[in-house]
Amino acid sequence: MTEREAADGTEEHTLTVDELAAATGLTVRNTRYYASLGLLPPPVRRGRVAFYGPSHLARLELVRALQDHGFTLSAIERYLANVAESATPAELSVQRAVLTAWRPSRREDVRAEELAERAGRPLSEDDVAWLVDVGALRRVGRDFQALPVLRLAVELLDVGMPVAGIRAADRAVRRHMGELADELQGILDDVLAGYDVAAMSRDEARELEQALGALRTLTLDSIVESFQHAAHQLATRSLTTSPLSDTAHG
């Protein structure tokens, strides 16, 4: 949407830059910086005050989603260059929903003094190094970013799980997940094809976003359950064909 179209009254502009930043969880400084890069359309000015509307908010939320997805600022600029300025807030919300449908778990900021509580026990420097090595922790200056599974990683540490074993498991999963991700994205595209996104209201787009989030949860739970079922069957077959099973029945 251009500044002229906004001024013609097709969209209400009531948010100051402070309110826009607060609505998206960004600082005012970062919001202004993103605007200076051209990631947001020009605001509507009334006197010396700039006002922003739903399209600005939706674009800024999309910028945050792209950042969470691992996009650099230059990559975000290229992505948004292909998004029409006339895109409605609903269309932008759906784009964000598609991006975040399969996003990985978000890391949480953990201060150094909070690490023991989050991990469930005090951690030595060697413990921290192990957790960083397997990817459960990431150093950020004196502090850390932690995955939600930090305590599970500590349990693996406590039972002496070798890092090589975790890396091998990670490689095996990633080797097979690429094809599955492609198929799931195709299914998501088919689902979205049944909606007239351009005609959606903002509330309808939010409802679709929530539905995609539920689809994500259901799909991930199904993947885990299917893996557990397959692993259980494999373990059962291994036990029945193991020499130990012959000894146990002999």
C-alpha positions in Angstrom: 0.0 0.0 0.0 1.4 3.4 -1.0 1.4 6.5 1.2 -1.2 8.1 -1.2 -3.6 5.1 -0.9 -3.2 5.2 2.9 -3.9 8.9 3.0 -7.1 8.3 0.9 -8.5 6.5 3.9 -8.3 2.9 2.7 -6.5 2.0 5.9 -6.5 3.6 9.4 -3.1 4.8 10.6 -3.3 5.3 14.4 0.0 3.8 15.7 3.0 5.9 16.6 6.4 4.4 16.2 6.5 3.6 19.9 3.2 1.8 19.7 4.2 -0.1 16.6 7.4 -1.3 18.2 5.6 -2.3 21.4 3.0 -4.3 19.3 5.7 -6.4 17.7 8.1 -6.7 20.7 10.8 -4.7 19.0 12.7 -1.7 20.2 11.9 1.7 18.8 15.5 1.9 17.5 15.2 -1.4 15.6 11.8 -0.4 14.2 13.2 2.9 12.9 16.2 1.0 11.5 14.1 -1.5 9.6 12.0 1.4 8.2 15.2 3.1 7.1 16.2 0.0 5.1 12.9 0.2 3.2 11.4 -2.9 4.9 8.3 -0.8 5.8 6.2 1.5 3.5 6.4 5.2 4.3 4.1 6.2 7.2 1.3 8.8 7.1 2.4 12.1 8.6 0.2 14.4 10.5 2.3 17.5 11.3 5.6 16.2 12.6 4.3 12.9 13.9 4.4 9.7 11.8 1.5 7.2 12.1 1.4 3.5 11.1 -1.4 1.2 10.2 -2.2 -2.5 10.0 -0.1 -3.1 6.9 3.0 -1.7 8.7 2.3 -3.9 11.6 1.8 -7.0 9.4 5.0 -6.3 7.5 7.0 -5.8 10.7 5.6 -9.1 12.1 6.7 -10.8 8.8 10.2 -9.3 9.3 10.3 -10.9 12.8 9.2 -14.2 11.4 11.9 -14.1 8.7 14.5 -13.4 11.3 13.3 -16.3 13.5 13.5 -18.4 10.4 17.2 -17.5 10.1 17.1 -14.9 7.3 19.7 -12.2 7.4 18.6 -8.6 6.9 19.9 -8.6 3.3 17.9 -11.8 2.6 14.8 -10.2 4.2 15.2 -7.1 1.9 15.3 -9.4 -1.1 12.3 -11.4 0.1 10.2 -8.2 0.8 11.2 -6.7 -2.6 9.0 -9.5 -4.1 6.0 -8.7 -1.8 3.7 -6.2 -3.4 3.1 -3.0 -1.5 -0.6 -3.6 -2.2 -0.5 -6.8 -0.1 -3.2 -6.7 2.5 -2.5 -7.4 6.2 -4.3 -10.7 5.8 -2.1 -11.7 2.9 1.0 -10.8 4.9 -0.3 -12.7 8.0 -0.8 -15.8 5.9 2.8 -15.5 4.4 4.1 -15.3 8.0 2.0 -18.3 9.0 3.5 -20.4 6.1 7.0 -19.4 7.2 6.4 -20.3 10.8 4.4 -23.5 10.2 7.5 -25.7 10.5 9.9 -23.4 12.3 12.3 -25.1 14.8 12.0 -24.6 18.5 12.9 -21.1 19.5 15.9 -20.7 21.8 15.3 -18.9 25.1 17.6 -16.3 26.6 19.1 -17.5 29.9 21.3 -15.4 32.1 24.4 -17.1 33.5 23.0 -16.9 37.1 19.8 -18.6 35.9 21.5 -21.5 34.1 21.5 -23.9 37.1 17.8 -23.5 37.7 17.0 -23.9 34.0 19.2 -27.0 33.8 17.9 -28.6 37.0 21.3 -28.7 38.7 24.5 -26.8 38.9 26.7 -27.1 35.8 30.5 -27.3 35.7 32.5 -25.6 32.9 32.9 -29.1 31.3 29.1 -29.6 31.5 28.5 -26.3 29.8 31.1 -27.2 27.1 29.3 -30.5 26.5 25.9 -28.9 26.2 27.3 -26.3 23.8 28.9 -29.0 21.7 25.6 -30.9 21.3 23.7 -27.7 20.5 21.5 -27.5 23.6 23.2 -24.3 24.6 24.7 -21.3 22.7 27.0 -18.8 24.3 26.0 -15.1 24.0 28.7 -13.2 25.8 28.5 -14.2 29.5 25.0 -15.5 29.0 23.3 -18.2 27.0 20.5 -19.2 24.6 19.0 -22.5 25.4 16.7 -24.9 23.6 13.5 -26.0 25.4 15.0 -29.5 25.7 17.9 -28.3 27.9 17.0 -30.6 30.8 16.7 -33.6 28.5 20.2 -32.9 27.3 21.4 -32.7 30.9 19.9 -36.1 31.4 21.9 -37.5 28.5 25.0 -35.9 29.9 24.4 -37.5 33.3 24.2 -41.0 31.8 27.4 -40.5 29.9 26.0 -40.3 26.4 28.9 -39.6 24.0 28.7 -36.6 21.8 29.6 -38.7 18.8 26.4 -40.7 19.3 24.2 -37.6 19.5 25.8 -36.2 16.3 25.3 -39.5 14.5 21.6 -39.6 15.5 21.3 -35.9 14.3 22.8 -36.7 11.0 20.5 -39.7 10.5 17.4 -37.7 11.2 18.5 -34.8 9.0 19.3 -37.2 6.2 15.7 -38.4 6.0 13.8 -35.2 7.1 14.6 -33.2 3.9 12.3 -35.4 1.8 9.6 -35.4 4.4 9.8 -31.6 4.7 9.3 -31.2 1.0 6.2 -33.4 1.0 4.7 -31.6 4.0 5.3 -28.2 2.4 3.5 -29.5 -0.7 0.5 -30.6 1.5 0.5 -27.2 3.2 0.5 -25.5 -0.3 -2.5 -27.6 -1.3 -4.3 -26.6 1.9 -3.7 -22.9 1.3 -4.9 -23.2 -2.3 -8.4 -23.8 -0.9 -8.5 -20.3 0.7 -9.1 -17.0 -1.0 -6.4 -15.2 0.9 -6.9 -11.9 -0.9 -10.5 -11.7 0.3 -9.7 -12.6 3.9 -10.2 -10.2 6.8 -7.5 -9.7 9.4 -9.4 -11.8 11.9 -9.9 -14.6 9.3 -6.2 -14.6 8.5 -5.4 -14.9 12.3 -7.8 -17.9 12.5 -6.0 -19.5 9.5 -2.7 -18.8 11.2 -3.9 -20.6 14.4 -5.2 -23.5 12.3 -1.8 -23.9 10.6 -0.2 -23.9 14.1 -2.5 -26.6 15.2 -1.7 -28.6 12.0 2.0 -28.2 12.8 1.5 -29.6 16.4 -0.6 -32.5 15.1 1.9 -33.3 12.4 5.0 -33.2 14.6 3.2 -35.4 17.2 2.4 -37.8 14.4 6.0 -37.9 13.3 7.2 -38.6 16.8 4.6 -41.3 17.3 5.4 -43.0 14.0 9.1 -43.0 14.8 8.5 -44.5 18.2 6.3 -47.2 16.7 8.9 -48.0 14.1 11.7 -48.1 16.7 9.6 -50.3 19.0 9.0 -52.8 16.1 12.7 -52.8 15.3 13.6 -53.4 18.9 11.1 -56.2 19.2 12.5 -57.9 16.0 16.0 -57.5 17.3 15.2 -59.1 20.6 13.4 -62.1 19.0 16.4 -62.8 16.6 19.1 -62.1 19.2 21.2 -65.1 20.4 20.3 -63.9 23.9 16.6 -64.7 23.2 17.6 -68.3 22.4 19.5 -68.6 25.7 16.5 -67.2 27.6 14.2 -69.8 26.1 16.7 -72.7 26.3 
